[in-house]
């Protein structure tokens, strides 16, 4: 057997629910990054209007592009070649215009990777910066560069952590261990948003159509993806969970007492 749901020749073995969910993790990773637009909400003009529009329009545009590209791949290449390919875009370009097309597409993919990394560098450190500014992380990370106005120390911290992760395993291993854990927090966020809206006196900043059915459905889908990943690959999945859980002692023994002390000081 090769990747989940395929034989060594690359042909599908069966399309059970488990294999569909495993494939969905890879697909969701490809479509991922949509949530990062929220990281810069504090620097966005009219975020209550701009952020929802960015999320919806950005997701729709990327989805349309990905569906169109996959339709081209399936049109140009056989299903066996699609499932066996490790560079599908280049293979499709080669089938259409020859080796030169494959080279040009490979270069385009490399350039787009730099663009994606640039976006992550801009967005990711702002999480550390915001946490540090709120007293939930190292105060050192809340510094702003005096010349460029960027969270320079948070960017350095993310770079060091990324290097540490790269040294622990291959890209595929990191993908298997880490990506699915995002969906734990996506599901928790959905449930937390519903609970927050039920609090007396809370004024929601935006409308939530079809709540709570749509929100709970999203949370249930997140749960299914996470549970299926753990069952299908327990070892790598548990390593990923352990990496996430490593933050719990930091919170309970360092951050939580500081938050309680700050609240006590405000109350007095």
Secondary structure, DSSP 8 states (H G I E B T S, - for coil): --STTB-TTS-B----HHHHHHHHHHHHHHT--GGGGGGGGGGSTTHHHHHHHHHHHHHHHHHHHHHHHHHHHHHHS-HHHHHH-SSHHHHHHHHHH-HHHHHHHHHHHHHHHHHHHHHHHHHHHHHHHHHHHTTSS-GGGG---TTT-S-HHHHHHHHHHHHHHHTTS-HHHHHHHHGGGHHHHHHHHHHHHHHHHTSTT---SS--TTTTHHHHHHHHHHHHHHHHHHHHSHHHHHHHHHHHHHHHHHIIIIIHHHHHHHHHHHH-
